[in-house]
C-alpha cells in the first residue's frame, strides 16, 4: 500500500513540476510527512535523493534541446553547492518538530507569493 | 541553503533570479536551474545519507513516479493557463502548510 502512495506522491510531484516548472520537494516532503508518517528529516533526505533522479532526467532533456546555459550554471553551482551543504548540516541540528514548522512557514510564503504574484503569465519555478 | 535545509530544490529562487536579474528566457532558466539543482541535490543527499536520513527504496519509488509525472506534465502544460495553475498550486501549498502546522 505504501508503495502505491509513494508512487502517487512521485507522480503528483512530477506532474506539477512538469506543468509549473516547480520541483518535487514542495509536494513530496509534505506528502511523505502527512500520508506516510515519515519523519521530517527523513522526508527531506528522500526528497533530495528523488530529486537527483528527476533533475538528472530533466536536465539532460533540456540540455539536448539546448536549453541549458552551461556557463551560467557553472557560475551559480559552487555557491549553491556550498550553501546546500551548510543548509543540510544546520537541518541536522534542528528538532524535527521545529523543522516541520519552518518548512510549513516557507510553504505558506511560497503559496502566498504564487497566489498574489501569479500575474503576467510569467513562470516562477520551485526546485 | 534553503534546498539543503528544507529538502526543496532551490528553483523557487533560481528561476526568478535568472529570468529577472540575468535576463534568461523562461525555457533556458528552467533548463539551467535544473542543471544547478542536480549538484545541489547531490550534495544534500550525501549529507542526509551520512546521517542515515535517506530511505533509498522510497526515494527510487518517488523518483520513478516523479519522472513519469514530469513527462506527462510537460505535455499537459500547454492545455492550461499558467496563471490558473499557479493560483491552484498557491492554494494547495497554503492548505498543506496549515495541515503541517496543525499536525
Backbone of each chain as ProteinMPNN parsed JSONL, in Angstrom:
{"seq_chain_A": "XXXXXXXXXXXXXXXXXXXXXXXXXXXXXXXXXXXXXXXXXXXXXXXXXXXXXXXXXXXXXXXXXXXXXXXXXXXXXXXXXXXXXXXXXXXXXXXXXXXXXXXXXXXXXXXXXXXXXXXXXXXXXXX", "coords_chain_A": {"N_chain_A": [[0.835, -1.207, 0.0], [1.866, 1.227, 0.902], [3.763, 1.575, -1.049], [2.292, 2.198, -3.282], [1.188, 4.627, -2.479], [3.571, 6.085, -2.302], [4.367, 6.062, -5.003], [2.228, 7.528, -6.06], [2.644, 9.981, -4.8], [5.078, 10.68, -5.972], [4.267, 10.832, -8.688], [2.39, 12.966, -8.6], [4.083, 15.027, -7.721], [5.855, 15.11, -9.89], [4.109, 15.709, -12.04], [3.206, 18.315, -11.348], [5.643, 19.549, -11.359], [6.392, 19.333, -14.016], [4.345, 20.818, -15.218], [4.352, 23.366, -14.037], [6.941, 24.112, -13.765], [7.935, 23.812, -11.304], [9.555, 22.238, -8.551], [9.904, 18.887, -7.17], [10.126, 18.812, -4.356], [8.453, 20.501, -2.727], [6.043, 19.219, -2.916], [6.56, 16.508, -2.484], [7.797, 16.313, 0.098], [5.833, 17.259, 2.129], [3.881, 15.384, 1.382], [4.984, 12.879, 2.069], [5.321, 13.275, 4.843], [2.698, 13.781, 5.75], [1.083, 11.715, 4.624], [2.504, 9.289, 4.72], [3.606, 9.33, 7.172], [6.28, 9.838, 7.526], [9.3, 10.846, 9.146], [10.329, 14.267, 9.525], [13.058, 14.951, 8.862], [13.918, 12.619, 7.51], [12.096, 12.636, 5.399], [12.918, 14.894, 3.99], [15.498, 14.155, 3.254], [14.937, 11.962, 1.576], [13.446, 13.293, -0.388], [15.403, 14.904, -1.563], [17.116, 12.951, -2.616], [15.391, 11.7, -4.435], [14.92, 13.823, -6.104], [17.361, 14.112, -7.29], [17.37, 12.111, -9.222], [15.157, 12.95, -10.808], [15.968, 15.568, -11.546], [18.226, 14.952, -12.994], [17.204, 13.557, -15.245], [15.486, 15.59, -16.245], [17.321, 17.713, -16.672], [19.0, 16.562, -18.618], [17.23, 16.28, -20.785], [16.557, 18.983, -21.278], [19.114, 19.877, -21.853], [19.717, 18.582, -24.242], [17.897, 19.868, -25.828], [19.115, 22.208, -26.037], [18.639, 24.034, -23.995], [20.049, 24.708, -21.778], [22.046, 26.894, -20.074], [25.154, 26.482, -19.816], [27.46, 27.812, -18.94], [26.481, 29.732, -17.194], [25.289, 28.059, -15.316], [27.555, 26.901, -14.24], [28.734, 29.056, -12.994], [26.899, 29.592, -10.984], [26.656, 27.21, -9.595], [28.878, 26.508, -7.665], [28.499, 28.212, -5.336], [25.865, 27.552, -4.733], [26.127, 24.826, -4.145], [27.796, 24.905, -1.88], [26.177, 26.314, -0.036], [24.025, 24.588, 0.063], [25.131, 22.321, 1.288], [25.769, 23.462, 3.765], [23.182, 24.203, 4.62], [21.966, 21.673, 4.799], [23.5, 20.582, 6.819], [22.936, 22.276, 8.996], [20.195, 21.72, 9.23], [20.277, 19.213, 10.36], [20.803, 19.776, 12.977], [18.52, 20.713, 14.031], [15.487, 20.207, 15.846], [13.005, 17.757, 14.835], [10.266, 18.634, 15.007], [10.459, 21.394, 14.959], [11.708, 21.766, 12.534], [9.672, 20.933, 10.819], [7.859, 23.01, 11.314], [9.273, 25.28, 10.368], [9.469, 24.512, 7.7], [6.745, 24.498, 7.023], [6.135, 27.218, 7.266], [7.744, 28.284, 5.251], [6.461, 27.098, 3.038], [3.982, 28.34, 3.229], [4.709, 30.982, 2.644], [5.564, 30.609, 0.003], [3.143, 29.814, -1.159], [1.509, 32.097, -0.804], [2.919, 33.92, -2.332], [2.659, 32.722, -4.847], [-0.122, 32.926, -5.203], [-0.672, 35.69, -5.156], [1.17, 36.909, -6.753], [0.9, 35.96, -9.267], [0.511, 36.944, -11.729], [0.73, 38.026, -15.22], [1.544, 35.845, -16.651], [4.057, 34.88, -16.329], [6.349, 32.408, -15.623], [7.329, 31.082, -12.496], [9.661, 29.205, -10.895], [9.896, 26.403, -8.641], [12.264, 24.591, -6.904]], "CA_chain_A": [[0.0, 0.0, 0.0], [2.751, 2.387, 0.989], [4.493, 1.763, -2.297], [1.352, 2.889, -4.174], [1.13, 6.018, -2.014], [4.839, 6.701, -2.688], [4.293, 6.284, -6.455], [1.28, 8.617, -6.285], [3.319, 11.225, -4.386], [6.045, 10.977, -7.027], [3.523, 11.239, -9.889], [1.857, 14.315, -8.382], [5.218, 15.951, -7.684], [6.358, 15.216, -11.25], [3.096, 16.4, -12.845], [3.266, 19.741, -11.037], [6.94, 20.07, -11.748], [6.362, 19.481, -15.462], [3.38, 21.831, -15.65], [4.609, 24.699, -13.494], [8.358, 24.381, -13.613], [8.282, 23.756, -9.898], [10.191, 20.955, -8.285], [9.176, 17.888, -6.399], [10.272, 18.908, -2.91], [7.31, 21.119, -2.059], [4.938, 18.258, -2.919], [6.995, 15.212, -1.962], [8.071, 16.339, 1.542], [4.583, 17.172, 2.917], [3.209, 14.14, 1.031], [5.546, 11.804, 2.896], [5.086, 13.558, 6.259], [1.268, 13.693, 6.083], [0.438, 10.471, 4.192], [3.266, 8.096, 5.086], [4.102, 9.473, 8.535], [7.746, 9.897, 7.544], [9.882, 11.903, 9.96], [10.668, 15.422, 8.679], [14.428, 14.849, 8.334], [13.969, 11.528, 6.53], [11.338, 13.056, 4.221], [13.746, 15.837, 3.234], [16.582, 13.376, 2.662], [14.377, 11.179, 0.468], [13.068, 14.231, -1.454], [16.628, 15.315, -2.255], [17.608, 11.81, -3.391], [14.474, 11.501, -5.558], [15.134, 14.983, -6.971], [18.594, 13.827, -8.014], [16.936, 11.334, -10.379], [14.293, 13.782, -11.642], [16.745, 16.677, -12.103], [19.13, 14.388, -13.998], [16.417, 13.327, -16.467], [15.047, 16.897, -16.725], [18.45, 18.487, -17.172], [19.504, 16.001, -19.882], [16.282, 16.632, -21.846], [16.758, 20.405, -21.575], [20.446, 20.04, -22.446], [19.631, 18.155, -25.645], [17.149, 20.905, -26.547], [19.969, 23.405, -25.92], [18.02, 24.987, -23.078], [20.849, 24.866, -20.572], [23.159, 27.83, -20.181], [26.142, 25.766, -19.005], [28.394, 28.742, -18.317], [25.802, 30.332, -16.054], [25.129, 27.005, -14.311], [28.851, 26.704, -13.578], [28.957, 30.205, -12.114], [25.987, 29.539, -9.838], [26.754, 25.935, -8.88], [29.721, 26.409, -6.457], [27.846, 28.842, -4.187], [24.672, 26.766, -4.42], [26.578, 23.582, -3.51], [28.277, 25.257, -0.542], [25.058, 26.66, 0.844], [23.21, 23.391, 0.225], [25.8, 21.507, 2.313], [25.585, 24.182, 5.027], [21.772, 24.075, 4.996], [21.708, 20.284, 5.181], [24.16, 20.372, 8.098], [22.147, 23.001, 10.011], [18.925, 20.998, 9.41], [20.552, 18.081, 11.241], [20.897, 20.241, 14.368], [17.206, 21.221, 14.436], [14.495, 19.194, 16.209], [12.064, 17.523, 13.733], [9.032, 19.44, 15.109], [10.772, 22.754, 14.539], [11.993, 21.721, 11.098], [8.357, 20.908, 10.173], [7.279, 24.355, 11.403], [9.977, 26.163, 9.428], [9.065, 24.072, 6.36], [5.362, 24.951, 6.807], [6.15, 28.675, 7.071], [8.283, 28.505, 3.903], [5.389, 26.724, 2.106], [2.978, 29.401, 3.317], [5.257, 32.122, 1.898], [5.531, 30.235, -1.417], [1.745, 29.816, -1.576], [1.024, 33.479, -0.875], [3.604, 34.514, -3.474], [2.035, 32.14, -6.04], [-1.49, 33.421, -5.338], [-0.799, 37.127, -5.351], [2.106, 37.418, -7.756], [0.811, 34.978, -10.352], [0.093, 37.644, -12.944], [1.675, 38.255, -16.314], [1.862, 34.603, -17.346], [5.472, 34.585, -16.177], [6.573, 31.265, -14.751], [8.348, 31.148, -11.465], [9.818, 27.802, -10.531], [10.337, 25.96, -7.328], [13.03, 23.333, -7.044]], "C_chain_A": [[0.864, 1.249, 0.0], [3.463, 2.674, -0.32], [3.609, 2.477, -3.317], [1.245, 4.362, -3.791], [2.399, 6.754, -2.452], [4.855, 7.007, -4.182], [3.378, 7.463, -6.766], [1.896, 9.964, -5.9], [4.303, 11.653, -5.471], [5.366, 11.497, -8.281], [3.008, 12.666, -9.76], [2.981, 15.347, -8.419], [5.735, 16.192, -9.106], [5.42, 15.994, -12.155], [3.193, 17.914, -12.639], [4.586, 20.34, -11.499], [6.994, 20.268, -13.261], [5.472, 20.622, -15.917], [3.78, 23.237, -15.226], [6.087, 25.065, -13.455], [8.743, 24.453, -12.154], [8.799, 22.368, -9.598], [9.395, 20.063, -7.38], [9.125, 18.133, -4.903], [9.056, 19.446, -2.179], [6.099, 20.2, -2.01], [5.348, 16.982, -2.193], [7.194, 15.239, -0.447], [6.777, 16.313, 2.368], [3.797, 15.896, 2.619], [3.674, 13.004, 1.926], [5.205, 12.008, 4.364], [3.613, 13.305, 6.614], [0.672, 12.324, 5.756], [1.177, 9.216, 4.649], [3.785, 8.164, 6.52], [5.613, 9.468, 8.644], [8.196, 11.049, 8.438], [10.411, 13.018, 9.049], [12.075, 15.326, 8.068], [14.516, 13.798, 7.246], [13.25, 11.928, 5.256], [12.179, 13.991, 3.352], [14.913, 15.126, 2.555], [16.099, 12.605, 1.444], [14.024, 12.104, -0.697], [14.3, 14.645, -2.252], [17.157, 14.191, -3.135], [16.727, 11.568, -4.617], [14.671, 12.605, -6.6], [16.362, 14.794, -7.854], [18.25, 13.118, -9.329], [16.146, 12.206, -11.354], [15.092, 14.906, -12.316], [17.689, 16.174, -13.186], [18.389, 14.19, -15.317], [16.001, 14.673, -17.075], [16.183, 17.68, -17.357], [18.97, 17.909, -18.487], [18.564, 16.315, -21.04], [16.478, 18.095, -22.254], [18.105, 20.642, -22.257], [20.417, 19.676, -23.92], [18.869, 19.182, -26.483], [17.886, 22.238, -26.5], [19.32, 24.481, -25.044], [18.781, 25.111, -21.765], [21.982, 25.845, -20.857], [24.255, 27.311, -19.248], [27.066, 26.721, -18.254], [27.766, 29.36, -17.064], [25.634, 29.299, -14.931], [26.43, 26.83, -13.537], [29.201, 27.862, -12.656], [28.125, 30.084, -10.855], [26.268, 28.328, -8.951], [27.636, 25.954, -7.626], [29.065, 27.009, -5.218], [26.646, 28.011, -3.752], [25.05, 25.481, -3.694], [27.012, 23.854, -2.075], [27.133, 25.503, 0.42], [24.138, 25.464, 1.065], [23.788, 22.496, 1.315], [25.595, 22.137, 3.689], [24.153, 24.013, 5.54], [21.452, 22.677, 5.496], [22.312, 19.988, 6.556], [23.366, 21.032, 9.223], [20.838, 22.258, 10.295], [19.092, 19.845, 10.386], [20.578, 18.476, 12.706], [19.54, 20.634, 14.922], [16.282, 20.053, 14.784], [13.48, 19.009, 15.086], [10.823, 18.408, 13.792], [9.287, 20.858, 14.604], [11.052, 22.818, 13.051], [10.676, 21.708, 10.316], [7.742, 22.302, 10.18], [7.931, 25.31, 10.418], [9.568, 25.824, 7.996], [7.67, 24.594, 6.036], [5.33, 26.454, 6.537], [6.695, 29.007, 5.68], [7.221, 28.197, 2.849], [4.331, 27.814, 2.041], [3.433, 30.611, 2.491], [5.205, 31.85, 0.392], [4.108, 30.333, -1.946], [1.202, 31.223, -1.759], [1.624, 34.178, -2.089], [2.951, 34.041, -4.786], [0.651, 32.761, -6.288], [-1.519, 34.883, -5.764], [0.171, 37.713, -6.367], [2.107, 36.516, -8.97], [0.477, 35.638, -11.683], [1.148, 37.615, -14.05], [2.079, 36.998, -17.057], [3.326, 34.221, -17.232], [5.637, 33.42, -15.209], [7.568, 31.613, -13.667], [8.466, 29.734, -10.915], [10.178, 27.589, -9.084], [11.128, 24.693, -7.547], [12.261, 22.303, -6.377]], "O_chain_A": [[0.647, 2.187, -0.767], [3.735, 3.823, -0.667], [4.102, 3.265, -4.124], [1.213, 5.237, -4.656], [2.334, 7.893, -2.914], [5.301, 8.079, -4.593], [3.691, 8.296, -7.618], [1.695, 10.964, -6.589], [4.363, 12.824, -5.846], [5.814, 12.477, -8.876], [3.159, 13.477, -10.673], [2.861, 16.395, -9.054], [6.019, 17.328, -9.486], [5.858, 16.833, -12.941], [3.255, 18.688, -13.594], [4.643, 21.478, -11.965], [7.567, 21.245, -13.741], [5.79, 21.318, -16.881], [3.57, 24.195, -15.97], [6.44, 26.203, -13.146], [9.746, 25.071, -11.795], [8.504, 21.421, -10.328], [8.334, 20.442, -6.883], [8.179, 17.706, -4.241], [8.667, 18.918, -1.137], [5.222, 20.373, -1.163], [4.588, 16.44, -1.39], [6.806, 14.29, 0.235], [6.622, 15.442, 3.223], [3.117, 15.373, 3.502], [2.862, 12.259, 2.474], [4.845, 11.06, 5.061], [3.311, 12.697, 7.641], [-0.154, 11.816, 6.515], [0.55, 8.195, 4.934], [4.335, 7.19, 7.033], [6.174, 9.143, 9.691], [7.553, 12.098, 8.483], [10.881, 12.753, 7.943], [12.251, 15.594, 6.879], [15.104, 14.032, 6.191], [13.708, 11.616, 4.157], [12.157, 13.892, 2.126], [15.274, 15.451, 1.424], [16.761, 12.59, 0.406], [14.263, 11.764, -1.855], [14.248, 14.728, -3.479], [17.596, 14.431, -4.26], [17.23, 11.272, -5.701], [14.601, 12.365, -7.805], [16.406, 15.246, -8.998], [18.759, 13.467, -10.394], [16.413, 12.213, -12.555], [14.919, 15.167, -13.507], [17.934, 16.866, -14.175], [18.87, 14.596, -16.375], [16.144, 14.878, -18.281], [16.034, 18.242, -18.442], [19.343, 18.665, -19.384], [19.02, 16.585, -22.151], [16.555, 18.404, -23.443], [18.224, 21.502, -23.13], [21.011, 20.364, -24.75], [19.138, 19.356, -27.671], [17.338, 23.272, -26.88], [19.438, 25.676, -25.315], [18.231, 25.562, -20.76], [22.778, 25.641, -21.774], [24.293, 27.643, -18.063], [27.415, 26.487, -17.097], [28.412, 29.496, -16.025], [25.811, 29.614, -13.754], [26.412, 26.634, -12.322], [29.887, 27.674, -11.651], [28.588, 30.433, -9.769], [26.141, 28.395, -7.728], [27.195, 25.458, -6.589], [29.07, 26.385, -4.157], [26.431, 27.791, -2.56], [24.382, 25.084, -2.739], [26.64, 23.12, -1.16], [27.11, 24.982, 1.535], [23.535, 25.333, 2.131], [23.057, 21.974, 2.157], [25.288, 21.444, 4.659], [23.926, 23.723, 6.715], [20.753, 22.511, 6.496], [21.734, 19.252, 7.355], [23.147, 20.429, 10.274], [20.411, 22.167, 11.446], [18.179, 19.528, 11.148], [20.4, 17.633, 13.585], [19.398, 20.866, 16.122], [16.288, 19.029, 14.1], [13.112, 19.987, 14.435], [10.363, 18.889, 12.757], [8.453, 21.448, 13.917], [10.69, 23.784, 12.38], [10.554, 22.374, 9.288], [7.169, 22.735, 9.18], [7.248, 26.059, 9.719], [9.346, 26.716, 7.178], [7.421, 25.073, 4.929], [4.581, 26.914, 5.675], [6.179, 29.898, 5.005], [7.085, 28.937, 1.875], [3.844, 28.171, 0.968], [2.649, 31.19, 1.738], [4.852, 32.727, -0.396], [3.876, 30.861, -3.033], [0.52, 31.512, -2.742], [0.942, 34.928, -2.787], [2.72, 34.83, -5.703], [0.296, 33.078, -7.423], [-2.302, 35.266, -6.633], [0.024, 38.859, -6.792], [3.132, 36.316, -9.623], [0.189, 34.948, -12.661], [2.297, 37.23, -13.832], [2.872, 37.065, -17.996], [3.795, 33.339, -17.951], [5.114, 33.455, -14.095], [8.529, 32.347, -13.897], [7.467, 29.137, -10.514], [10.691, 28.477, -8.403], [10.705, 23.815, -8.298], [12.678, 21.145, -6.344]]}, "seq_chain_B": "XXXXXXXXXXXXXXXXXXXXXXXXXXXXXXXXXXXXXXXXXXXXXXXXXXXXXXXXXXXXXXXXXXXXXXXXXXXXXXXXXXXXXXXXXXXXXXXXXXXXXXX", "coords_chain_B": {"N_chain_B": [[21.055, 26.888, 0.223], [18.419, 26.975, 1.36], [17.573, 24.766, -0.009], [19.123, 22.607, 0.994], [18.431, 22.814, 3.67], [15.642, 22.599, 3.816], [14.991, 20.62, 2.089], [14.05, 21.165, -0.439], [14.32, 22.084, -3.905], [15.437, 24.618, -4.675], [14.843, 25.946, -6.947], [12.781, 27.778, -6.757], [13.999, 30.097, -6.035], [16.05, 30.254, -7.857], [14.946, 30.271, -10.561], [13.295, 32.715, -10.821], [15.373, 34.551, -10.303], [17.078, 34.115, -12.44], [15.478, 34.742, -14.691], [14.732, 37.334, -14.059], [17.017, 38.908, -12.987], [19.15, 38.073, -14.592], [18.194, 37.998, -17.098], [17.44, 35.694, -18.598], [15.662, 33.557, -20.885], [12.428, 32.02, -20.203], [12.4, 29.233, -20.759], [15.148, 28.603, -20.964], [15.924, 29.36, -18.442], [14.577, 27.516, -16.884], [15.775, 25.094, -17.736], [18.494, 25.61, -17.107], [18.281, 26.015, -14.372], [17.567, 23.463, -13.536], [19.947, 22.146, -14.127], [21.581, 23.27, -12.207], [20.275, 22.459, -9.898], [20.828, 19.781, -9.862], [23.657, 19.267, -8.908], [23.205, 20.482, -6.392], [21.188, 18.895, -5.165], [22.587, 16.55, -5.115], [24.72, 17.015, -3.294], [23.201, 17.644, -1.01], [21.841, 15.198, -0.678], [24.006, 13.488, -0.037], [24.833, 14.542, 2.457], [22.495, 14.13, 4.025], [22.343, 11.366, 3.771], [24.602, 10.446, 5.128], [23.758, 10.862, 7.68], [21.954, 8.915, 7.875], [19.437, 9.45, 6.932], [18.237, 8.835, 4.513], [15.983, 6.936, 2.842], [16.482, 4.68, 0.62], [14.975, 2.855, -1.178], [12.403, 4.047, -1.015], [12.985, 6.618, -1.986], [13.72, 5.974, -4.622], [11.293, 4.942, -5.593], [9.601, 7.208, -5.427], [11.064, 8.89, -7.066], [10.901, 7.583, -9.604], [8.109, 7.66, -10.065], [7.877, 10.398, -10.172], [9.354, 11.148, -12.431], [7.806, 10.007, -14.478], [5.457, 11.501, -14.046], [6.418, 14.063, -14.612], [6.981, 13.977, -17.332], [4.429, 13.614, -18.446], [3.258, 15.922, -17.376], [4.691, 18.041, -18.601], [3.712, 17.849, -21.166], [0.985, 18.324, -20.754], [0.978, 20.902, -19.909], [0.601, 22.888, -21.862], [-2.118, 22.962, -22.198], [-3.365, 24.246, -20.139], [-3.955, 27.386, -18.456], [-1.183, 29.213, -17.35], [-1.425, 31.014, -15.329], [-3.804, 30.253, -13.946], [-3.027, 27.703, -13.069], [-0.966, 28.381, -11.323], [-2.411, 29.723, -9.362], [-4.015, 27.65, -8.331], [-2.008, 25.955, -7.365], [-0.872, 27.659, -5.475], [-2.985, 27.886, -3.587], [-3.074, 25.22, -2.816], [-0.49, 24.865, -1.587], [-0.74, 26.603, 0.599], [-2.837, 25.379, 2.021], [-1.621, 22.89, 2.653], [0.495, 23.811, 4.232], [-0.911, 24.776, 6.46], [-2.069, 22.378, 7.385], [0.28, 21.014, 8.114], [1.212, 22.608, 10.195], [-0.846, 22.346, 12.064], [-0.69, 19.677, 12.678]], "CA_chain_B": [[20.835, 26.892, 1.674], [17.047, 26.531, 1.556], [17.456, 23.422, -0.558], [19.66, 21.652, 1.948], [17.761, 22.931, 4.956], [14.236, 22.218, 3.747], [14.773, 19.498, 1.178], [13.454, 21.574, -1.707], [15.422, 22.185, -4.86], [16.066, 25.911, -4.842], [14.35, 26.56, -8.175], [11.914, 28.927, -6.449], [14.863, 31.274, -6.008], [16.884, 30.261, -9.066], [14.274, 30.637, -11.815], [13.03, 34.154, -10.919], [16.631, 35.282, -10.374], [17.636, 34.001, -13.793], [14.674, 35.489, -15.665], [14.69, 38.73, -13.658], [18.302, 39.6, -12.904], [20.112, 37.679, -15.621], [17.531, 38.123, -18.396], [17.363, 34.438, -19.345], [14.288, 33.221, -21.255], [11.832, 31.079, -19.271], [12.844, 27.873, -21.046], [16.561, 28.453, -20.603], [16.017, 29.46, -16.986], [14.126, 26.231, -16.357], [16.825, 24.11, -18.018], [19.704, 25.943, -16.348], [18.012, 25.801, -12.955], [17.651, 22.01, -13.305], [21.363, 21.785, -14.145], [22.144, 23.678, -10.918], [19.628, 21.645, -8.865], [21.484, 18.466, -9.872], [24.695, 19.197, -7.861], [22.645, 20.852, -5.076], [20.524, 17.747, -4.551], [23.606, 15.519, -4.877], [25.388, 17.352, -2.039], [22.211, 17.485, 0.05], [21.612, 13.764, -0.48], [25.165, 12.912, 0.656], [24.803, 14.958, 3.865], [21.395, 13.428, 4.691], [22.622, 9.925, 3.776], [25.568, 10.141, 6.187], [23.016, 10.838, 8.939], [21.006, 7.812, 7.819], [18.108, 10.001, 6.68], [17.749, 8.559, 3.156], [15.395, 5.625, 2.607], [16.734, 4.575, -0.827], [13.849, 2.319, -1.978], [11.34, 5.06, -1.067], [13.461, 7.676, -2.89], [13.658, 5.464, -6.001], [9.874, 4.858, -5.973], [9.103, 8.568, -5.661], [11.78, 9.411, -8.236], [10.335, 6.993, -10.821], [6.787, 8.264, -10.234], [8.059, 11.808, -10.475], [9.791, 11.276, -13.832], [6.612, 9.739, -15.294], [4.583, 12.658, -13.899], [7.019, 15.242, -15.242], [6.836, 13.841, -18.788], [3.02, 13.907, -18.728], [3.008, 17.311, -17.007], [5.261, 18.94, -19.6], [2.802, 17.844, -22.325], [-0.3, 18.905, -20.353], [1.178, 22.319, -19.586], [0.084, 23.751, -22.927], [-3.59, 22.995, -22.211], [-3.901, 25.036, -19.026], [-3.341, 28.698, -18.313], [-0.156, 29.215, -16.309], [-1.948, 31.836, -14.241], [-4.734, 29.443, -13.177], [-2.239, 26.649, -12.425], [-0.245, 28.962, -10.188], [-3.402, 30.006, -8.313], [-4.373, 26.376, -7.704], [-0.855, 25.494, -6.599], [-0.752, 28.557, -4.326], [-3.985, 27.461, -2.605], [-2.651, 23.917, -2.322], [0.628, 24.988, -0.638], [-1.235, 27.23, 1.836], [-3.593, 24.339, 2.733], [-0.667, 21.922, 3.201], [1.229, 24.476, 5.315], [-1.802, 24.802, 7.633], [-2.148, 20.987, 7.866], [1.549, 20.668, 8.766], [1.305, 23.354, 11.46], [-1.843, 21.807, 12.997], [-0.437, 18.274, 12.945]], "C_chain_B": [[19.428, 26.376, 1.993], [16.887, 25.098, 1.101], [17.924, 22.403, 0.457], [18.866, 21.632, 3.233], [16.354, 22.345, 4.897], [13.966, 21.072, 2.78], [14.004, 19.896, -0.067], [14.595, 22.011, -2.626], [16.109, 23.527, -4.983], [15.62, 26.629, -6.109], [13.46, 27.768, -7.93], [12.723, 30.209, -6.388], [15.596, 31.398, -7.342], [16.158, 30.796, -10.291], [13.93, 32.134, -11.871], [14.301, 34.992, -10.979], [17.182, 35.287, -11.792], [16.83, 34.807, -14.806], [14.725, 36.986, -15.34], [16.042, 39.42, -13.754], [19.2, 39.313, -14.104], [19.496, 37.627, -17.014], [17.568, 36.844, -19.241], [15.906, 34.201, -19.738], [13.774, 32.153, -20.295], [12.335, 29.657, -19.488], [14.291, 27.643, -20.637], [16.734, 28.526, -19.097], [15.636, 28.134, -16.342], [15.215, 25.172, -16.522], [18.067, 24.344, -17.181], [19.489, 25.695, -14.867], [18.061, 24.307, -12.614], [19.113, 21.554, -13.253], [22.031, 22.172, -12.827], [21.567, 22.825, -9.781], [20.307, 20.272, -8.735], [22.614, 18.382, -8.833], [24.177, 19.558, -6.471], [22.038, 19.627, -4.406], [21.529, 16.634, -4.273], [24.287, 15.76, -3.533], [24.437, 17.149, -0.86], [21.979, 16.015, 0.372], [22.754, 13.132, 0.314], [25.117, 13.26, 2.142], [23.7, 14.218, 4.622], [21.686, 11.931, 4.804], [23.611, 9.568, 4.885], [24.898, 10.148, 7.557], [22.02, 9.675, 8.984], [19.586, 8.275, 7.55], [17.617, 9.768, 5.243], [17.288, 7.107, 3.053], [15.441, 5.409, 1.09], [15.584, 3.98, -1.625], [12.712, 3.325, -2.112], [11.718, 6.174, -2.044], [13.351, 7.231, -4.347], [12.217, 5.402, -6.478], [9.327, 6.235, -6.304], [9.763, 9.158, -6.899], [11.194, 8.895, -9.538], [8.956, 7.581, -11.108], [6.903, 9.697, -10.72], [8.491, 12.028, -11.928], [8.6, 11.06, -14.768], [5.678, 10.945, -15.256], [5.11, 13.865, -14.652], [6.847, 15.2, -16.76], [5.398, 14.166, -19.198], [2.737, 15.398, -18.488], [3.497, 18.298, -18.051], [4.358, 19.011, -20.833], [1.496, 18.559, -22.011], [-0.225, 20.414, -20.196], [0.493, 23.244, -20.579], [-1.444, 23.918, -22.851], [-4.181, 23.856, -21.105], [-3.227, 26.406, -18.986], [-2.37, 28.667, -17.138], [-0.661, 29.965, -15.071], [-2.864, 31.012, -13.323], [-3.996, 28.336, -12.409], [-1.533, 27.179, -11.179], [-1.194, 29.29, -9.041], [-3.761, 28.725, -7.562], [-3.222, 25.875, -6.829], [-0.641, 26.356, -5.344], [-1.712, 28.159, -3.216], [-3.576, 26.14, -1.968], [-1.526, 24.052, -1.286], [0.171, 25.621, 0.679], [-1.993, 26.198, 2.671], [-2.644, 23.338, 3.39], [0.106, 22.522, 4.37], [0.398, 24.469, 6.592], [-1.917, 23.396, 8.235], [-0.888, 20.611, 8.644], [1.676, 21.36, 10.119], [0.361, 22.752, 12.496], [-1.525, 20.387, 13.445], [0.142, 18.05, 14.348]], "O_chain_B": [[19.264, 25.456, 2.795], [16.173, 24.309, 1.719], [17.213, 21.443, 0.753], [18.646, 20.574, 3.822], [15.926, 21.666, 5.83], [12.832, 20.606, 2.669], [13.368, 19.049, -0.694], [15.704, 22.276, -2.164], [17.278, 23.572, -5.367], [15.975, 27.787, -6.325], [13.379, 28.67, -8.764], [12.199, 31.29, -6.657], [15.744, 32.492, -7.886], [16.675, 31.668, -10.989], [14.238, 32.779, -12.873], [14.319, 36.035, -11.633], [17.679, 36.299, -12.286], [17.397, 35.474, -15.671], [14.758, 37.815, -16.251], [16.207, 40.388, -14.497], [19.92, 40.192, -14.577], [20.159, 37.267, -17.987], [17.711, 36.911, -20.461], [15.001, 34.599, -19.004], [14.561, 31.461, -19.648], [12.66, 28.955, -18.53], [14.623, 26.619, -20.039], [17.585, 27.839, -18.532], [16.272, 27.681, -15.39], [15.54, 24.447, -15.582], [18.631, 23.409, -16.612], [20.391, 25.223, -14.175], [18.534, 23.925, -11.544], [19.478, 20.696, -12.45], [22.945, 21.484, -12.373], [22.268, 22.504, -8.822], [20.355, 19.685, -7.655], [22.56, 17.522, -7.954], [24.649, 19.008, -5.476], [22.319, 19.341, -3.243], [21.364, 15.864, -3.327], [24.422, 14.84, -2.725], [24.808, 16.562, 0.156], [21.925, 15.626, 1.539], [22.517, 12.34, 1.226], [25.331, 12.396, 2.992], [23.928, 13.731, 5.73], [21.329, 11.298, 5.797], [23.485, 8.517, 5.514], [25.394, 9.521, 8.494], [21.334, 9.469, 9.985], [18.631, 7.58, 7.896], [16.68, 10.433, 4.801], [18.086, 6.176, 3.162], [14.569, 5.881, 0.362], [15.228, 4.536, -2.664], [12.119, 3.455, -3.182], [10.887, 6.624, -2.833], [12.939, 8.008, -5.208], [11.924, 5.76, -7.619], [8.671, 6.421, -7.328], [9.114, 9.843, -7.689], [11.004, 9.665, -10.48], [8.658, 7.955, -12.242], [6.131, 10.149, -11.566], [8.049, 12.977, -12.576], [8.4, 11.814, -15.72], [5.163, 11.369, -16.29], [4.34, 14.607, -15.263], [6.603, 16.223, -17.399], [5.168, 14.893, -20.164], [2.067, 16.05, -19.29], [2.815, 19.275, -18.359], [4.236, 20.057, -21.47], [0.954, 19.291, -22.838], [-1.226, 21.117, -20.332], [-0.113, 24.246, -20.201], [-1.995, 24.888, -23.371], [-5.372, 24.164, -21.131], [-2.086, 26.567, -19.421], [-2.695, 28.158, -16.065], [-0.364, 29.599, -13.933], [-2.734, 31.053, -12.1], [-4.302, 28.067, -11.247], [-1.502, 26.529, -10.134], [-0.826, 29.151, -7.875], [-3.808, 28.703, -6.332], [-3.433, 25.43, -5.701], [-0.274, 25.844, -4.286], [-1.327, 28.096, -2.049], [-3.706, 25.95, -0.759], [-1.59, 23.431, -0.225], [0.633, 25.229, 1.75], [-1.82, 26.139, 3.888], [-2.834, 22.974, 4.551], [0.351, 21.851, 5.372], [0.916, 24.195, 7.675], [-1.869, 23.239, 9.455], [-0.964, 19.974, 9.694], [2.185, 20.776, 11.076], [0.712, 22.653, 13.672], [-2.027, 19.935, 14.474], [0.412, 16.911, 14.73]]}, "name": "protein", "num_of_chains": 2, "seq": "XXXXXXXXXXXXXXXXXXXXXXXXXXXXXXXXXXXXXXXXXXXXXXXXXXXXXXXXXXXXXXXXXXXXXXXXXXXXXXXXXXXXXXXXXXXXXXXXXXXXXXXXXXXXXXXXXXXXXXXXXXXXXXXXXXXXXXXXXXXXXXXXXXXXXXXXXXXXXXXXXXXXXXXXXXXXXXXXXXXXXXXXXXXXXXXXXXXXXXXXXXXXXXXXXXXXXXXXXXXXXXXXXXXXXX"}
